[in-house]
Amino acid sequence: MLEHNKDIINIILAGSIETDTGQKTSTLVEQLHRLDNICIKGIYNSDIKEANLILEKANLIDNQEYKSIIMNDVDTFLNKEDIDIVIVTETDSRVAVDIIYRSLNEKLNVINMNAVSEVTLGRMFKNLANSNNVIYSVGAGDEPAATLELIRFCERLGLELVCSGKGKNNPLNIYCTPADFEEKSEIINVSPQSISSFVDGTKTMLEMAILSNATGFPIDRPGMHGPEANVSDLIKVFSLEEAGGILENSPVIDYAIGDIAPGVFVIFTSGQKSIINELNYLNMGNGPNFLLYKPYHLGNIEAPLSIYDIAMEKRPTLTVKDNFRTMVTARAKKDLKSGHIIDKIGGYDFSGFSVDYMDAIDKNYAPIGLVEGSILKRNIAKDEIISMDDIEIGSNNQIFDLWKMQMKI
């Protein structure tokens, strides 16, 4: 584990242009470059052209020091000396898993910004990190960590959580594909596949599953409710059914489609009458439920906070609390034929769908990290959830091997 007795924190970074939740590696690299107490010692991508493109987009392509540390050999990358933290922003979950697993076994602290690998193997990674006396963490900046800050605030004050979650900034269309967003991709400089993963709900399912697993709070129903609701509606909508809301249980994790995006929220209450009175006096509402709302999350701009959490506070920003509470599975976007090789998130074949973890295990649903790149053994109908019985996973599949190991923990 990092002993923070020096002024400089040395990191290496393995990344694609974008993470699987749409954050930009170049933004992170340029920001880390400008932080005096952090030094980037290596940048890895299996395609050296993409590594160069990261530097170009980070406005560092003419910096000879950075040109000398980009590499496409993973062994050279992981054998760099005097490294404190490995940051993974790789969009390919298989590559991400390999680097995370090897790094933890090399007793290196890891910040993971690949959501598919976290919802599939986060418990294994946490256990492996603990065994090697290092820290494994999901990165700060995206909605899970931003929401967790509000949740911890309430928990430390003894406030009772009702519902926590994020805003989705576009209508849900579980059948959309990258072809629908080619023009928009050019305008906002985000890949069509990333945009598709936003709109089809996969990004939201991944993020809220990560939050569910970090808090131990379940989702209220498969896929969550995801109502259309603005900030002014949240307290009423996310209350129990007997109080006129949509929730069957509390506390739960959910999301809303409306002007809350790009923010995150917590609905809380208290059994202490003096607190209710005080909150009323502070113009927080009439109760019994109240809203805490953070109107932003800053993506990779906030990611360095995880470096400081590990280096200075010796703790992860976010990790699985105990066991998984929520799994993200794959729901077919169209009829799929036996023998078809399933594509990746945000693609043409499936959208992510969140379900209770134990229910998913009972029904033998396949976690999303195993669905990507698998081969269908039978025809799958549109809207059907893909199970382990439906797919053939090739030999030498590290994610599958680690999944089986994780099931024994």
C-alpha positions in Angstrom: 0.0 0.0 0.0 1.1 3.6 -0.7 2.9 5.2 2.2 2.3 8.8 1.6 5.6 10.3 2.8 6.6 12.1 -0.4 5.4 15.1 -2.2 4.7 13.4 -5.6 2.1 10.7 -6.3 3.1 8.6 -9.2 0.4 7.1 -11.4 0.1 5.2 -14.6 -3.0 5.2 -16.8 -4.5 2.6 -19.1 -7.2 4.0 -21.2 -9.2 4.4 -24.3 -10.4 7.8 -25.8 -13.6 7.3 -23.8 -14.6 5.2 -20.8 -17.6 2.9 -21.2 -19.7 5.6 -19.5 -18.5 8.4 -21.9 -15.9 10.1 -19.8 -12.9 11.4 -21.7 -9.4 10.1 -20.9 -7.8 13.1 -22.5 -9.5 15.5 -20.1 -8.2 13.5 -17.1 -4.7 13.4 -18.6 -4.5 17.1 -19.2 -5.8 17.9 -15.7 -3.4 15.5 -14.0 -0.6 17.2 -16.0 -1.5 20.5 -14.4 -1.6 19.1 -10.8 1.8 19.7 -9.2 1.7 16.8 -6.8 0.7 14.1 -9.4 3.1 12.7 -11.9 2.0 10.5 -14.9 4.7 7.9 -15.4 3.0 5.9 -18.2 0.0 5.9 -20.6 -1.0 2.5 -22.1 -3.2 1.6 -25.0 -2.8 -1.6 -27.1 -3.1 0.7 -30.2 -0.3 3.2 -30.0 -2.2 5.5 -32.4 -5.0 5.8 -29.9 -2.5 6.5 -27.1 -1.1 9.3 -29.3 -4.7 10.6 -29.9 -5.2 10.8 -26.2 -2.2 13.1 -26.0 -3.4 15.1 -29.0 -6.8 15.7 -27.4 -5.1 16.5 -24.1 -3.1 19.2 -25.9 0.1 17.4 -25.0 1.1 15.8 -28.3 4.1 18.1 -28.6 5.3 17.5 -25.1 8.4 15.2 -25.5 8.2 14.0 -21.9 4.7 12.6 -22.6 5.6 11.2 -26.0 8.3 9.1 -24.2 5.8 7.5 -21.7 3.1 6.3 -24.1 3.3 2.6 -24.8 1.4 -0.4 -26.2 3.2 -3.1 -24.3 1.3 -4.0 -21.2 4.2 -5.8 -19.5 6.4 -2.7 -19.8 3.5 -0.6 -18.6 2.9 -2.6 -15.4 6.6 -3.0 -14.7 7.2 0.7 -14.3 8.9 1.4 -11.0 7.8 3.4 -8.0 4.1 3.5 -9.0 1.5 4.4 -6.4 -1.8 4.1 -8.3 -3.0 2.5 -11.6 -6.0 4.3 -13.2 -8.1 2.3 -15.7 -10.2 4.3 -18.2 -10.2 1.5 -20.8 -13.6 1.0 -22.5 -12.9 -2.6 -23.5 -14.0 -4.5 -20.4 -11.7 -7.5 -21.2 -8.7 -5.3 -21.3 -9.8 -3.4 -18.2 -10.2 -6.6 -16.3 -6.8 -7.9 -17.3 -5.0 -4.7 -16.2 -7.0 -4.4 -12.9 -6.4 -8.1 -12.0 -2.7 -7.9 -12.8 -2.2 -4.6 -11.0 -3.8 -5.8 -7.8 -1.7 -9.0 -7.9 1.3 -6.7 -8.3 0.2 -5.0 -5.1 -0.7 -1.7 -6.8 -3.6 0.5 -5.8 -6.2 0.7 -8.6 -8.8 3.3 -9.6 -11.3 1.7 -12.0 -13.4 3.8 -14.3 -14.8 0.9 -16.4 -18.3 0.4 -15.2 -19.0 -3.0 -16.9 -16.0 -4.6 -15.1 -17.1 -3.1 -11.7 -20.7 -4.4 -11.9 -19.5 -7.8 -13.0 -16.4 -8.3 -10.8 -16.3 -5.5 -8.3 -16.6 -7.9 -5.3 -13.7 -10.0 -6.6 -11.5 -6.9 -7.1 -12.3 -5.6 -3.6 -11.4 -9.0 -2.1 -8.2 -9.3 -4.1 -7.1 -5.8 -3.0 -7.8 -6.6 0.6 -5.8 -9.8 0.3 -2.8 -7.9 -1.1 -3.1 -5.0 1.4 -3.8 -2.4 -1.4 -6.8 -0.3 -2.2 -9.3 -0.8 -5.1 -11.7 2.0 -5.9 -14.3 3.1 -8.4 -13.3 6.5 -9.6 -14.8 9.8 -8.4 -16.7 12.1 -10.8 -19.5 10.0 -12.1 -23.0 9.8 -10.6 -22.3 6.8 -8.2 -19.6 8.6 -6.2 -21.4 11.9 -6.4 -24.6 10.4 -4.9 -22.6 8.4 -2.3 -21.3 11.7 -0.9 -24.9 12.8 -0.2 -25.8 9.4 1.2 -22.8 9.4 3.6 -23.8 12.9 4.8 -27.2 11.6 5.7 -26.0 8.4 7.3 -23.4 10.2 9.5 -26.2 12.5 10.8 -28.6 9.7 11.5 -31.0 10.8 8.8 -33.2 8.0 7.3 -32.8 7.4 3.5 -35.9 7.0 1.4 -34.5 7.1 -2.2 -31.2 8.0 -3.8 -30.2 8.4 -7.4 -29.4 10.4 -10.5 -31.0 12.3 -13.3 -31.1 11.0 -16.8 -30.9 13.8 -19.3 -32.7 12.1 -22.2 -35.8 10.0 -22.7 -35.3 6.3 -22.4 -35.3 4.4 -25.7 -34.1 0.8 -25.0 -34.0 0.0 -28.8 -31.8 2.8 -30.1 -28.5 2.1 -31.9 -25.4 4.0 -32.8 -26.8 4.6 -36.3 -29.4 6.9 -34.7 -26.7 9.3 -33.4 -24.1 9.7 -36.1 -25.0 13.3 -36.7 -25.2 14.1 -33.0 -21.8 12.4 -32.5 -20.2 15.0 -34.7 -21.8 17.9 -32.9 -20.9 16.9 -29.3 -17.7 15.0 -30.0 -18.9 11.8 -28.3 -18.9 8.4 -30.1 -22.3 7.2 -31.5 -21.9 4.0 -29.4 -21.5 6.1 -26.2 -24.5 8.2 -26.9 -26.5 5.0 -27.6 -25.5 3.6 -24.2 -26.8 6.8 -22.6 -30.1 6.8 -24.4 -30.8 3.1 -24.2 -30.4 3.2 -20.4 -27.3 1.0 -20.1 -25.2 3.8 -18.6 -27.9 4.5 -16.0 -28.3 0.8 -15.2 -24.6 0.4 -14.7 -24.2 3.5 -12.6 -27.2 2.8 -10.3 -26.1 -0.8 -9.9 -22.7 0.4 -8.8 -24.4 2.8 -6.3 -26.7 0.0 -5.1 -23.8 -2.4 -4.5 -21.8 0.4 -2.7 -24.6 1.2 -0.3 -26.4 -2.1 0.1 -29.6 -0.4 -0.9 -31.6 -2.4 -3.5 -33.5 -1.2 -6.5 -37.3 -1.2 -6.0 -38.1 -3.3 -9.1 -36.3 -4.6 -12.2 -35.1 -1.8 -14.4 -36.0 0.7 -11.6 -39.0 3.1 -12.0 -37.2 5.9 -13.9 -40.2 8.3 -13.9 -40.3 11.6 -15.7 -39.9 14.0 -12.9 -38.2 17.4 -12.3 -36.4 18.5 -9.2 -39.6 20.0 -7.8 -41.4 16.6 -8.2 -38.8 14.3 -6.6 -40.1 14.4 -3.0 -43.6 13.5 -4.0 -42.7 11.0 -6.7 -40.1 9.1 -4.7 -42.2 8.5 -1.6 -43.9 5.2 -0.6 -47.1 4.2 -2.3 -49.1 4.7 0.9 -48.0 8.3 0.9 -48.9 8.9 -2.8 -45.6 8.0 -4.3 -44.3 5.2 -6.5 -42.1 3.3 -4.1 -43.0 -0.1 -2.7 -39.9 -0.1 -0.4 -37.3 2.2 1.1 -34.5 2.9 1.1 -33.9 2.2 -2.6 -31.9 3.4 -5.6 -33.6 4.9 -8.7 -33.3 7.6 -11.3 -35.5 10.2 -12.9 -35.8 11.7 -16.4 -36.0 15.5 -16.1 -34.2 18.7 -15.2 -32.3 17.0 -12.4 -29.7 15.9 -14.9 -26.7 16.2 -14.6 -27.4 16.2 -10.9 -27.9 13.6 -8.2 -30.3 13.5 -5.3 -31.2 12.0 -1.9 -34.7 11.9 -0.4 -34.5 11.5 3.4 -36.6 11.8 6.5 -36.3 11.6 10.2 -38.2 10.2 13.1 -36.9 13.0 15.3 -39.6 15.8 15.5 -37.1 18.5 16.3 -35.2 17.7 13.1 -38.5 18.0 11.1 -39.2 21.3 12.7 -35.7 22.6 12.1 -35.8 21.6 8.4 -39.1 23.3 8.1 -37.6 26.5 9.7 -34.7 26.2 7.2 -37.2 26.3 4.3 -36.3 22.7 3.3 -40.0 21.8 3.1 -42.9 20.7 5.2 -41.8 17.0 5.5 -41.9 14.3 6.4 -39.5 13.8 3.4 -36.9 16.2 2.3 -34.5 16.6 -0.7 -30.8 17.0 -0.9 -29.8 17.8 -4.5 -26.4 18.3 -6.1 -27.0 19.9 -9.5 -23.9 18.5 -11.1 -21.2 15.8 -11.4 -18.0 16.7 -13.2 -16.8 13.4 -14.7 -13.1 13.2 -15.2 -12.6 16.6 -13.8 -13.4 15.1 -10.3 -11.5 11.9 -10.9 -8.3 13.1 -9.2 -10.2 13.1 -5.9 -9.9 9.3 -5.9 -6.1 9.7 -6.1 -6.2 11.8 -3.0 -8.6 9.5 -1.2 -6.2 6.6 -1.7 -2.9 8.5 -1.3 -3.8 10.7 1.6 -6.8 9.1 3.3 -6.0 5.5 2.7 -9.5 4.6 1.6 -11.5 3.9 -1.6 -13.9 6.5 -3.0 -16.4 3.8 -3.7 -16.4 0.0 -3.6 -18.9 -2.8 -3.0 -20.2 -2.6 0.5 -20.6 -6.3 1.3 -22.1 -8.4 -1.4 -23.7 -7.5 -4.7 -27.3 -6.2 -4.4 -27.9 -5.5 -8.1 -26.8 -7.1 -11.3 -26.9 -5.6 -14.8 -28.0 -8.1 -17.4 -28.7 -7.8 -21.1 -32.1 -7.3 -22.7 -32.3 -8.0 -26.5 -32.9 -4.9 -28.6 -34.1 -7.1 -31.5 -34.5 -10.7 -32.4 -31.1 -12.4 -32.4 -30.2 -15.6 -34.2 -28.3 -18.6 -32.8 -24.6 -18.4 -33.6 -24.6 -14.6 -33.5 -21.7 -12.9 -31.7 -23.1 -10.4 -29.4 -21.7 -6.9 -29.6 -20.8 -4.4 -26.8 -22.8 -1.9 -24.7 -24.3 0.9 -26.7 -24.4 -1.3 -29.7 -27.1 -3.0 -31.9 -27.9 -6.1 -29.9 -28.8 -5.4 -26.3 -29.4 -2.7 -23.7 -28.5 -3.1 -20.0 -31.2 -4.0 -17.5 -30.8 -3.9 -13.7 -32.2 -6.7 -11.6 -31.9 -7.9 -8.0 -28.7 -9.9 -7.7 -30.0 -12.9 -5.9 -33.0 -13.1 -8.2 -30.6 -12.9 -11.2 -28.6 -15.8 -9.8 -31.7 -17.9 -9.2 -32.8 -17.3 -12.8 -29.3 -17.8 -14.2 -29.2 -14.4 -15.9 -25.9 -13.6 -17.5 -24.0 -10.5 -16.1 -23.4 -7.9 -18.8 -19.6 -8.4 -18.7 -20.1 -12.0 -19.8 -22.7 -11.2 -22.5 -20.3 -8.9 -24.4 -18.6 -11.0 -27.1 -20.3 -14.2 -26.3 -22.0 -16.5 -28.9 -25.7 -17.2 -28.8 -26.6 -20.9 -28.5 -30.3 -20.4 -29.4 -32.5 -17.7 -30.9 -33.3 -14.8 -28.6 -36.5 -12.8 -29.0 -36.6 -9.1 -28.8 -37.0 -7.9 -25.1 -35.8 -11.3 -23.8 -33.2 -11.2 -21.0 -30.1 -13.3 -21.9 -29.2 -16.1 -19.5 -26.1 -18.1 -19.0 -27.8 -21.0 -20.7 -28.2 -18.9 -23.8 -24.6 -18.1 -24.5 -21.3 -19.8 -25.2 -18.3 -18.2 -23.7 -15.0 -18.9 -25.4 -12.1 -20.6 -23.7 -9.4 -18.4 -22.1 -12.1 -15.8 -21.1 -10.6 -14.2 -18.0 -13.8 -12.4 -17.0 -15.6 -15.8 -16.9 -12.9 -17.4 -14.9 -12.9 -14.6 -12.4 -16.7 -14.6 -12.3 -16.6 -18.3 -11.3 -14.0 -17.5 -8.6 -16.1 -14.6 -7.3 -19.1 -16.9 -7.0 -17.1 -18.9 -4.5 -16.2 -16.0 -2.3 
